[in-house]
Every structure is written in structure tokens, then in C-alpha cells.
Amino acid sequence: MNVLLISIDSLRRDFLSAYQETPDIVDYEVETKNLDRFAQRATIYDTNYAGSLPCIPARREWLAGVQEFLWRSWGPIEPFDETIPRLTREQDIVTQLVTDHYHYFQHGARGYFEDFSGFDFVRGHEYDAWKTAPIESDQEFLDQINARSPESQRFLNRAVYARNVEEFDDHTDFFSAKVFSSAADWIEENRDWDQWFTYVDSFDVHEPFHCPEPYASMYTDEDPTDVDLPVWPYYGRVNEGQSELSECELDFVRSQFAGKVTMVDEQFGKVLDRLDKEELWNETMVIVTSDHGYFLGDHGWIGKNDPPVYDVLARTPLMIWHPDSEREGEHVDALTSAVDLYPTILEAFDVEVPAHTHGQSHLPVDWVTATTTATGHSTATGERRST
């Protein structure tokens, strides 16, 4: 068995038609044809919740099986943590991390990539300390990402992003294109390994919501280059302070978030195509999820750190394909959490799950009983049983 874990940062479940929901904050359907394509073969979990937030604590749940909210904040893998890449490498399973999530490589977040057999780090997202030139970036773009106003002194490193993307031309230069292309190439090049675990951690849809065309104009009639329309809002209340947004500005931010969702979806399709080409579906478990959502004016907030934890932030998408599952395209409404992926992945490899894990495996794949709702949608319900 191979396992492919794909996380898409800040992805809202209500922006995915697989969840048969339409976000109240927009009047258009966001195009996610490849995530929809995957959902047709996967089991779709309707009541999956984040545990530890935000970025790095969520990764510790996935990779080490430790739910640390509220007792520990952002921090490293601990010496006593038994990570998936470490435990699987001990069983001669090759492991790979593909990511543009630069937080792995910052002070205070060590231990997350070191246990992998190999890793590919796509540089330049958000505050990644990558480029030091040009000294002066495009002034209008600096305005649009709120990197020059007096209120942005604590975010002066937003100018780092402007330098990092100064030479970007089209969508192939952007992060999700590089991440998913690298992942697809790795799958093809490592086809001959007996078993592999690949973790693809896409930092997009995360802000800044800076999109190339055609995605920037896909969900708005505004000019995406208008410096008065922000692509990197501050966290906080949308009706006060530096995070205040007019209705026009808020609609634009939503359109750019939606554009990023579609852009990531297009790139995600490369991985599906490679699994098709290499005929790997019958020997590969594929998991697609997100660490959290993102407030886009919901409950009067923008961002993710300041407001109370409503469902829009904490109820996350989770879709799983398992070759032995008979739940293709079905919905499961049993309560699940992010930390459950740790024992699920280890059990898929027949690796003993450490006793300390805070999660419960989704395996065996028949722990739910299929039913049909009154609307005709196939769902699954039932009590989880221990293995």
C-alpha cells in the first residue's frame, strides 16, 4: 500500500461542490472540477473538525498524532514524538515531503521535515526569507498588499513577498503549480518503490490572495490590478480598525480567494492524472484535507486567528480514497478529527500505532454502514469501532 496525503491550507469546505453547499457570502459557484472528480471515487467526511490550530500545530496532529490544543502553542516536533515518516522509514517505506509551506523551515518549527527520506521545498510564499532584491518593488503592488501604509509597520516583511514574486509571469510561476508538478513528477519517478508515503502540503489557498490570470478575473468584474482593492487583508473585524473593508473590497477579497481555490484545483488535477497514468489507484490510499478554513466576512470577521472558532474555521474538508473501500462517492456523517489521520495512515501501512496517539483510525474501511438520505444522496452513519 502507498499513501498520498494532500493538505490544502485554508480551504473552506463550503467552496467545494462535493459538499453540496453554497457559501452564503458569494452568489457564484466556485469551479473545482478536479476535487469534484476525486470526490466521485472518495469517501466524503461531512463532520470532520480541526483540533489544534493554526498551521504548525495542525501538522503535528497529522504527523505525530498529538492533539496539543490548548496546552502547547506553535512549536517543534518533540523528541518523544513518533512521526509517520520516522515509523514508516523504519519499515523500509520511502517517504517524501513536497511543500511551499515555509513555516517548516523557520525557527521554532523544527523536526517536521527531517524524518522524511527526501523533501522538495518550493520557495517564496508569504514571508519566506528568500529574495533580497530588488530593494524597491513595484510601488502599486506594495500598496495592494498593504506593505507601505503606516498601519503595516508590524508587517514590513510583506515587502519580502513582493520581492519573491517580482519576476513571476504566468500561473506556472506560482506556488501551487510548482508544488503539484513536483508531486506528480515524484510519483512517476518513484513508481518502482515497493511502498511510499508522500505528503503534499500546499500552502495555497493561504493568503496573500494574489492570483495570476485567468483566475484573478474569474469571479469578479473589478480590475484585479486596482491598488485600492486589497489582496492581503489584515485579520480582525471587517467594520473597524485596520482590518476594515468596504463591501466592494470584501467582495474582491472573496473573489481572489475563490480564484485561488480554482487555481489550486487545476494544479491538483496533475496528481490525479499521474495516478491515472501510472495505474496506481488500486495500490494507493489518497487523503485530501485542510488544516482550517478562513473567515471572509462571516460573523463580521476576516482572517483566522482573532475571532471565536465558528464552523467556517474549524469544520474542515476530508475526502479519502482507499482501494478496499466500497464507499465511492458516499458521505459519512460520523464525527472525525484531524488527529485521526495519524493512526489511519500507520494502519494502512500495517505499522503499529503508538499507544499514546490521541486519534482513532478510520480503518477498517467498513466501520460505517451505508444509508441513503431522503434527498437521495448516499451517506454513511454508524458508531466507530476500535480495531
Helices and strands as residue ranges (DSSP letters): E 2-8, G 13-15, G 17-19, H 33-39, E 43-45, E 48-49, H 55-64, H 84-89, E 94-99, G 102-105, E 118-121, H 139-144, G 150-155, H 158-164, G 171-173, H 175-189, E 196-202, G 215-217, E 236-237, G 241-243, H 247-277, G 281-283, E 284-289, E 295-296, G 298-300, E 301-303, H 311-314, E 318-321, E 331-332, E 336-337, G 338-340, H 341-348, E 369-372, E 378-381
